[in-house]
Amino acid sequence: MPLQGETRLLRARGVNSEGDGLCDCDDGLVVFVPMMLPGEEALVRLVKVKRSYGIGKVLESKAVSPERVTPFCPWFGKCGGCRLQHGSYSLQLEIKEGLLLDAMMRLGGFLRENIPLRPCVPSPRQRHYRNKASFPIQSFRGVVTPGFFQRDSHHLIPVDRCPLIDPSLEELMKVFRETLPTLSLRAYDERSQRGSLRHVLLRKGSHSGQGAVLLVLKERPSSALFDELRVFARKTRARFPLFSSWAINIHPDPGNVIIGSRTLPLSGAPYIEERLGKYVFRMDLTAFFQVNSSQAENLYESVKASLGQEEKGDILELYSGVGSLTAYLASTGRRVTAVESWEPSSRSLEHNMKSNAVKNVSVFRGRAEDYCSTGVLPPFRTVVLDPPRSGSTPEVIAAISRLSPLEILYISCNPATLARDLRSFVDTGYRLISLTPFDLFPQTAHVETLAILKRTR
């Protein structure tokens, strides 16, 4: 067993889900080394050694990958967002295919020859693709400051730009950096739980152009502070007229969850709209929506194509959000039951189906678990689910298996929980037909996946 502080010559055989190089010591210890790309060799100091793994730091590069490129963001390596910006885009796609494959084998127990992996679908844009950005707020050198967290910490990096977000979000971020210190708002402190302003969330419809601002506060502001924030919103809207929707979200509980359950309108409409294909979707400022609109269109079109226009039988869609995928499912002409638990999103879902003249959709307001426990469910030929990063639950997976649909389409943003859940479906009589990664998050180690399963018995 190597000791902490030792120096070893290591070669990276791959990259893990955090974007770190995967290296093997002679005695079998796996060492994670930030900034190393597959095939690179370096002199590495072991800065941490545990029983099952180690963490290293590059002291001197010995062999450099031909796919290594110069990062275009000055904060790369400090900010915790991007993890693969030092690799060419073609290499990033290969890495994401490898991450998915590794999760399926290591965590899902699938044999390589039984994994129908397809090439990763590239994003139409590799920069300025994000339609949303959430900036944590801290007191930095005594000044209320927005930024991003340093990797693996809650230490704030006061960035002044981000080349992944929409350019107009970058410009608006600069206004907040200049103006927040002048307002009667104290930055929230996680340790003491004092202060008020926790996050500033900016979002924009990449195709609609509509923008929104959400201020996340620990408690409801006083009437004087509310008026002050309303004035700030009015002045900022004059400079950025497309950002017409402003609201305050109240989040009193400690923890890493960004959004609370109460939202107060501050200025303008309490929603924005975004266009995907021929559809226009209204969303509450707290609602989930894919951050890469152009690639979301590609994903949804792929889902639609996999269903086929000639197929018959109803569709059950779980974790439906505001209905962006729902509309594509319904365009096949089949009846869709859409299930969504977040109240603002379920309201938007119903509105969006009406406003887009989608008539073959019924909405169930509640958790997927609630719907699955309502009793004897009607037969569904197809079940589509797009759960959060934590994946689906055993209750939902068991209910789907009891329904025994002919096909299951599973969209996931987390290969680890996807592999776990796919194993459960396969063990109950399904066969994995295709596994297609989509790069919705260029420059990061995140990967979206569309998995299609068919019933075998």
C-alpha positions as CSV (number, residue, x, y, z in Angstrom):
1,M,0.0,0.0,0.0
2,P,1.5,3.3,-1.0
3,L,1.8,6.1,1.6
4,Q,0.4,9.5,1.5
5,G,3.0,12.0,0.3
6,E,4.7,9.4,-2.0
7,T,5.5,10.3,-5.6
8,R,4.7,7.8,-8.3
9,L,4.9,7.8,-12.1
10,L,1.4,7.1,-13.2
11,R,-0.5,6.7,-16.5
12,A,-4.2,7.5,-16.9
13,R,-6.3,4.7,-18.4
14,G,-9.5,6.7,-18.4
15,V,-11.5,9.3,-16.7
16,N,-14.0,9.0,-13.8
17,S,-17.4,10.6,-13.4
18,E,-15.8,13.6,-11.8
19,G,-13.5,14.2,-14.8
20,D,-10.3,13.0,-13.0
21,G,-7.8,10.7,-14.6
22,L,-8.0,7.1,-13.6
23,C,-4.6,5.7,-12.7
24,D,-3.4,2.4,-11.3
25,C,-0.5,2.0,-8.9
26,D,1.6,-1.2,-9.1
27,D,-0.1,-2.7,-6.1
28,G,-3.6,-2.2,-7.6
29,L,-4.6,1.0,-5.8
30,V,-6.7,3.2,-8.1
31,V,-5.6,6.8,-7.9
32,F,-7.8,9.7,-9.1
33,V,-5.7,12.6,-10.6
34,P,-7.4,15.8,-11.5
35,M,-6.5,17.3,-15.0
36,M,-5.1,14.1,-16.4
37,L,-6.5,12.8,-19.7
38,P,-6.6,9.2,-21.0
39,G,-3.2,8.1,-22.1
40,E,-1.2,10.8,-20.3
41,E,1.7,10.0,-18.0
42,A,2.8,12.2,-15.1
43,L,4.8,12.3,-12.0
44,V,2.1,12.3,-9.3
45,R,2.2,13.0,-5.6
46,L,-0.4,11.0,-3.5
47,V,-2.1,13.7,-1.5
48,K,-4.7,11.3,0.0
49,V,-4.6,7.5,0.4
50,K,-7.6,5.5,1.5
51,R,-8.2,1.7,1.7
52,S,-9.8,1.6,-1.7
53,Y,-8.5,4.6,-3.6
54,G,-6.1,7.5,-3.6
55,I,-6.1,11.1,-4.8
56,G,-3.1,12.5,-6.6
57,K,-1.7,15.8,-7.8
58,V,0.3,16.2,-11.0
59,L,3.9,17.4,-10.3
60,E,5.3,17.0,-13.7
61,S,3.8,15.8,-17.0
62,K,5.8,13.2,-18.9
63,A,3.5,12.3,-21.8
64,V,0.7,14.6,-23.0
65,S,-2.4,13.5,-24.9
66,P,-2.7,14.9,-28.5
67,E,-6.3,15.6,-27.5
68,R,-5.3,18.1,-24.8
69,V,-6.4,21.7,-25.6
70,T,-6.0,25.0,-23.9
71,P,-9.0,25.8,-21.7
72,F,-10.9,28.9,-22.8
73,C,-12.1,29.9,-19.4
74,P,-9.7,31.5,-16.9
75,W,-11.6,29.9,-14.0
76,F,-11.1,26.3,-15.2
77,G,-9.5,24.2,-12.5
78,K,-10.8,26.5,-9.8
79,C,-14.6,26.7,-10.5
80,G,-16.3,23.3,-9.9
81,G,-18.4,23.4,-13.0
82,C,-16.3,22.3,-16.0
83,R,-14.2,19.2,-15.7
84,L,-13.3,18.4,-19.3
85,Q,-12.5,21.7,-20.9
86,H,-8.9,20.7,-21.3
87,G,-9.8,17.9,-23.7
88,S,-10.9,18.2,-27.4
89,Y,-14.6,18.0,-28.0
90,S,-14.3,14.7,-29.8
91,L,-12.4,13.3,-26.7
92,Q,-15.2,14.6,-24.5
93,L,-17.7,12.6,-26.4
94,E,-15.6,9.5,-26.2
95,I,-15.1,10.0,-22.4
96,K,-18.9,10.2,-21.9
97,E,-19.5,7.0,-23.8
98,G,-16.9,5.4,-21.6
99,L,-18.5,6.7,-18.4
100,L,-21.8,5.3,-19.4
101,L,-20.3,2.0,-20.4
102,D,-18.4,1.7,-17.2
103,A,-21.5,2.5,-15.0
104,M,-23.5,-0.2,-16.9
105,M,-20.8,-2.8,-16.3
106,R,-19.5,-1.9,-12.9
107,L,-22.8,-0.8,-11.2
108,G,-25.4,-2.5,-13.4
109,G,-23.7,-5.8,-13.8
110,F,-24.1,-5.8,-17.5
111,L,-21.7,-7.7,-19.8
112,R,-20.0,-5.6,-22.4
113,E,-21.4,-7.6,-25.3
114,N,-25.0,-7.1,-24.0
115,I,-24.7,-3.3,-23.9
116,P,-26.1,-1.8,-27.2
117,L,-24.2,1.5,-26.8
118,R,-24.5,4.0,-29.6
119,P,-22.2,7.0,-30.2
120,C,-22.7,10.1,-28.1
121,V,-24.8,12.7,-29.9
122,P,-22.8,16.0,-30.0
123,S,-24.3,19.2,-28.8
124,P,-25.1,21.8,-31.5
125,R,-23.2,24.3,-29.3
126,Q,-20.3,23.7,-27.0
127,R,-20.2,27.2,-25.5
128,H,-22.9,29.6,-24.4
129,Y,-25.5,26.8,-24.5
130,R,-26.8,27.1,-20.9
131,N,-30.2,28.8,-20.6
132,K,-30.0,28.9,-16.8
133,A,-27.4,29.7,-14.2
134,S,-27.6,29.6,-10.4
135,F,-25.1,31.8,-8.5
136,P,-24.6,31.1,-4.8
137,I,-24.1,34.3,-2.8
138,Q,-21.5,34.8,-0.1
139,S,-19.8,37.6,1.7
140,F,-16.4,37.8,0.0
141,R,-14.0,40.0,1.7
142,G,-16.9,41.8,3.3
143,V,-18.8,42.3,0.0
144,V,-22.0,40.6,-1.0
145,T,-20.8,38.6,-4.0
146,P,-22.2,36.1,-6.6
147,G,-20.0,33.4,-8.0
148,F,-19.6,29.7,-8.3
149,F,-18.4,27.2,-5.8
150,Q,-14.8,25.9,-5.9
151,R,-14.6,22.2,-6.7
152,D,-15.7,19.9,-3.9
153,S,-16.3,22.8,-1.5
154,H,-18.6,25.7,-0.7
155,H,-15.8,28.2,-1.0
156,L,-16.9,30.9,-3.4
157,I,-15.0,31.7,-6.6
158,P,-16.2,35.3,-7.5
159,V,-16.2,34.8,-11.3
160,D,-17.0,37.7,-13.5
161,R,-18.1,35.6,-16.5
162,C,-19.0,32.1,-17.6
163,P,-18.5,31.0,-21.2
164,L,-21.1,28.2,-20.9
165,I,-24.1,30.4,-20.2
166,D,-26.1,32.5,-22.6
167,P,-24.2,35.8,-23.3
168,S,-27.1,37.9,-22.0
169,L,-26.9,36.0,-18.7
170,E,-23.3,36.9,-18.5
171,E,-24.1,40.6,-18.9
172,L,-26.8,40.5,-16.3
173,M,-24.5,38.7,-13.9
174,K,-22.1,41.7,-14.1
175,V,-25.0,44.0,-13.1
176,F,-25.6,41.8,-10.0
177,R,-21.9,41.9,-9.1
178,E,-22.0,45.7,-9.2
179,T,-25.4,46.3,-7.6
180,L,-25.8,43.6,-4.8
181,P,-23.3,45.3,-2.5
182,T,-25.4,48.5,-2.7
183,L,-28.6,46.8,-1.6
184,S,-29.9,46.2,2.0
185,L,-29.3,42.5,1.6
186,R,-26.8,40.5,3.7
187,A,-25.3,37.3,2.2
188,Y,-26.5,34.1,3.7
189,D,-23.9,32.3,5.8
190,E,-24.3,28.5,5.8
191,R,-22.5,28.0,9.1
192,S,-24.2,30.6,11.2
193,Q,-27.4,30.5,9.1
194,R,-27.5,34.3,9.3
195,G,-28.1,36.7,6.4
196,S,-30.7,36.5,3.8
197,L,-29.7,36.3,0.1
198,R,-28.8,32.7,-0.8
199,H,-28.8,32.4,-4.6
200,V,-29.5,34.4,-7.7
201,L,-31.0,32.3,-10.4
202,L,-31.0,33.6,-14.0
203,R,-32.7,31.9,-16.9
204,K,-33.5,32.7,-20.5
205,G,-35.4,31.0,-23.3
206,S,-32.6,30.3,-25.8
207,H,-35.2,30.3,-28.6
208,S,-37.8,32.7,-27.2
209,G,-35.5,35.3,-25.8
210,Q,-37.6,35.7,-22.7
211,G,-35.6,36.1,-19.4
212,A,-36.3,35.8,-15.7
213,V,-34.6,36.5,-12.4
214,L,-35.2,34.6,-9.2
215,L,-33.8,35.9,-5.9
216,V,-33.6,33.1,-3.3
217,L,-33.9,34.5,0.3
218,K,-33.9,32.8,3.6
219,E,-37.0,34.6,4.8
220,R,-39.7,36.9,3.4
221,P,-38.3,40.4,3.0
222,S,-39.6,43.4,5.0
223,S,-41.9,45.8,3.1
224,A,-39.1,48.3,2.9
225,L,-36.7,45.7,1.4
226,F,-39.4,44.4,-0.9
227,D,-39.8,48.0,-2.2
228,E,-36.1,48.3,-2.6
229,L,-35.9,45.1,-4.6
230,R,-38.8,46.2,-6.8
231,V,-37.0,49.4,-7.6
232,F,-33.8,47.4,-8.5
233,A,-35.9,45.1,-10.7
234,R,-37.5,48.1,-12.5
235,K,-34.1,49.8,-13.2
236,T,-32.5,46.5,-14.4
237,R,-35.5,45.7,-16.6
238,A,-35.0,49.1,-18.3
239,R,-31.5,48.0,-19.3
240,F,-32.5,44.4,-20.0
241,P,-36.1,44.6,-21.2
242,L,-36.2,40.9,-22.2
243,F,-35.7,40.0,-18.5
244,S,-39.2,41.0,-17.6
245,S,-40.0,38.3,-15.0
246,W,-38.7,38.8,-11.5
247,A,-39.7,36.9,-8.3
248,I,-38.5,36.1,-4.8
249,N,-38.2,32.5,-3.6
250,I,-38.3,31.8,0.1
251,H,-36.1,29.0,1.3
252,P,-35.6,29.0,5.1
253,D,-34.2,25.5,5.5
254,P,-30.4,24.7,5.7
255,G,-28.9,22.3,3.2
256,N,-27.8,22.2,-0.5
257,V,-31.3,22.4,-2.1
258,I,-31.4,25.7,-4.0
259,I,-35.1,26.3,-4.3
260,G,-37.8,26.6,-1.6
261,S,-41.5,26.0,-1.8
262,R,-42.8,29.6,-1.7
263,T,-42.4,32.1,-4.5
264,L,-43.5,35.8,-4.4
265,P,-43.9,37.8,-7.6
266,L,-41.6,40.9,-7.7
267,S,-42.0,42.3,-11.2
268,G,-43.6,41.2,-14.4
269,A,-45.2,37.9,-15.1
270,P,-44.4,34.9,-12.8
271,Y,-43.3,32.8,-15.8
272,I,-41.3,32.8,-19.0
273,E,-41.8,30.9,-22.2
274,E,-39.4,28.8,-24.3
275,R,-39.9,27.3,-27.8
276,L,-38.9,23.8,-28.8
277,G,-39.7,22.8,-32.3
278,K,-43.2,23.9,-33.1
279,Y,-44.2,24.1,-29.4
280,V,-44.1,27.0,-26.9
281,F,-43.8,26.1,-23.2
282,R,-44.6,28.3,-20.3
283,M,-42.7,27.6,-17.1
284,D,-42.7,28.9,-13.6
285,L,-39.4,30.4,-12.5
286,T,-38.7,27.4,-10.2
287,A,-39.6,24.8,-12.8
288,F,-37.1,22.2,-14.2
289,F,-36.3,22.7,-17.9
290,Q,-33.4,21.2,-19.9
291,V,-30.6,23.8,-19.8
292,N,-29.5,23.1,-23.4
293,S,-32.6,23.9,-25.5
294,S,-31.1,22.9,-28.9
295,Q,-29.9,19.5,-27.7
296,A,-33.2,19.0,-25.8
297,E,-34.9,19.2,-29.2
298,N,-32.6,16.5,-30.6
299,L,-33.3,14.3,-27.6
300,Y,-37.1,14.7,-27.8
301,E,-37.1,14.1,-31.5
302,S,-35.1,10.9,-31.0
303,V,-37.7,9.8,-28.4
304,K,-40.5,10.5,-30.8
305,A,-38.8,8.7,-33.6
306,S,-38.2,5.6,-31.5
307,L,-41.9,5.4,-30.7
308,G,-43.0,5.4,-34.3
309,Q,-46.2,6.9,-35.7
310,E,-47.7,3.5,-36.6
311,E,-47.7,2.1,-33.0
312,K,-50.8,1.8,-31.0
313,G,-51.5,1.8,-27.3
314,D,-51.4,4.4,-24.5
315,I,-48.3,6.1,-23.1
316,L,-47.6,6.7,-19.4
317,E,-45.1,9.5,-18.8
318,L,-43.6,9.9,-15.3
319,Y,-41.8,13.0,-14.0
320,S,-43.3,15.1,-16.8
321,G,-42.2,18.6,-15.7
322,V,-43.9,21.4,-17.7
323,G,-44.7,19.0,-20.6
324,S,-41.8,19.7,-23.0
325,L,-41.4,16.0,-23.7
326,T,-45.1,15.3,-23.3
327,A,-46.0,17.3,-26.4
328,Y,-43.6,15.2,-28.5
329,L,-45.0,12.0,-27.1
330,A,-48.5,13.1,-27.9
331,S,-47.6,14.1,-31.5
332,T,-47.4,10.4,-32.3
333,G,-51.2,10.4,-32.0
334,R,-51.3,8.1,-28.9
335,R,-53.0,8.9,-25.7
336,V,-50.6,10.2,-23.0
337,T,-51.1,10.2,-19.2
338,A,-48.6,12.7,-17.8
339,V,-47.6,12.6,-14.1
340,E,-45.9,15.5,-12.3
341,S,-45.6,16.3,-8.6
342,W,-44.2,19.9,-8.5
343,E,-47.3,22.0,-8.3
344,P,-46.1,24.9,-10.4
345,S,-44.9,22.6,-13.1
346,S,-48.1,20.6,-13.2
347,R,-50.1,23.8,-13.6
348,S,-47.8,24.8,-16.5
349,L,-48.1,21.3,-17.9
350,E,-51.9,21.6,-18.2
351,H,-51.6,25.2,-19.6
352,N,-49.0,24.1,-22.2
353,M,-51.1,21.3,-23.5
354,K,-54.1,23.6,-24.0
355,S,-52.0,26.4,-25.5
356,N,-50.4,24.1,-28.0
357,A,-53.7,22.5,-28.8
358,V,-52.5,19.1,-27.6
359,K,-55.7,17.3,-26.7
360,N,-54.7,13.7,-26.2
361,V,-53.0,14.2,-22.8
362,S,-54.4,13.8,-19.3
363,V,-52.5,15.2,-16.3
364,F,-52.1,13.6,-12.9
365,R,-50.9,16.1,-10.3
366,G,-48.9,14.1,-7.8
367,R,-45.8,12.0,-7.3
368,A,-45.1,9.0,-9.6
369,E,-45.4,6.8,-6.4
370,D,-48.8,8.3,-5.8
371,Y,-50.1,7.5,-9.3
372,C,-48.6,4.0,-9.2
373,S,-50.5,3.3,-5.9
374,T,-53.9,4.5,-7.0
375,G,-55.1,1.0,-7.5
376,V,-55.6,-1.0,-10.7
377,L,-54.0,1.1,-13.5
378,P,-55.1,1.0,-17.1
379,P,-52.9,-0.8,-19.5
380,F,-50.1,1.1,-21.2
381,R,-48.1,-0.1,-24.2
382,T,-45.3,2.3,-23.4
383,V,-43.9,3.9,-20.2
384,V,-41.6,6.9,-20.4
385,L,-39.7,8.2,-17.4
386,D,-37.3,11.1,-16.9
387,P,-36.5,11.1,-13.1
388,P,-34.2,13.4,-11.2
389,R,-30.5,12.5,-10.7
390,S,-31.4,10.1,-7.8
391,G,-33.2,7.9,-10.3
392,S,-36.6,6.3,-9.9
393,T,-37.7,4.5,-6.7
394,P,-38.2,0.7,-6.1
395,E,-42.0,1.4,-5.7
396,V,-42.2,3.0,-9.2
397,I,-40.0,0.3,-10.8
398,A,-42.1,-2.4,-9.2
399,A,-45.3,-0.8,-10.4
400,I,-44.1,-0.4,-13.9
401,S,-43.0,-4.0,-13.9
402,R,-46.5,-5.0,-12.8
403,L,-48.0,-3.0,-15.6
404,S,-45.8,-5.0,-18.0
405,P,-45.7,-2.5,-20.8
406,L,-44.3,-3.6,-24.1
407,E,-41.6,-1.0,-24.0
408,I,-39.9,1.4,-21.5
409,L,-38.1,4.6,-22.4
410,Y,-35.8,5.9,-19.7
411,I,-34.1,9.3,-19.9
412,S,-31.4,9.8,-17.3
413,C,-28.8,12.5,-16.4
414,N,-26.9,10.1,-14.1
415,P,-25.3,6.9,-15.4
416,A,-25.0,5.4,-11.9
417,T,-28.7,5.5,-11.1
418,L,-29.6,4.6,-14.6
419,A,-27.5,1.5,-14.5
420,R,-29.0,0.5,-11.2
421,D,-32.6,1.0,-12.4
422,L,-32.0,-0.7,-15.8
423,R,-30.7,-3.7,-13.9
424,S,-34.0,-3.9,-12.0
425,F,-36.0,-3.7,-15.2
426,V,-33.9,-6.4,-16.9
427,D,-34.3,-8.6,-13.9
428,T,-38.1,-8.4,-14.2
429,G,-38.2,-9.5,-17.8
430,Y,-37.0,-6.7,-20.1
431,R,-34.2,-6.5,-22.6
432,L,-32.0,-3.4,-23.2
433,I,-32.5,-2.6,-26.9
434,S,-30.5,0.6,-27.2
435,L,-28.5,3.0,-25.1
436,T,-27.8,6.5,-26.6
437,P,-25.8,9.2,-24.8
438,F,-26.6,12.8,-25.6
439,D,-24.2,15.6,-24.7
440,L,-26.4,18.2,-23.1
441,F,-23.6,19.5,-20.9
442,P,-20.4,20.2,-23.0
443,Q,-17.2,20.8,-21.1
444,T,-18.5,18.9,-18.1
445,A,-18.4,15.2,-17.1
446,H,-22.3,15.0,-17.1
447,V,-24.1,12.9,-19.7
448,E,-27.7,12.5,-20.6
449,T,-28.9,9.1,-21.8
450,L,-31.9,7.6,-23.6
451,A,-32.3,3.9,-22.8
452,I,-35.0,1.8,-24.6
453,L,-36.1,-1.6,-23.2
454,K,-38.5,-4.2,-24.6
455,R,-40.5,-6.8,-22.8
456,T,-39.1,-10.3,-23.3
457,R,-41.8,-12.3,-21.5
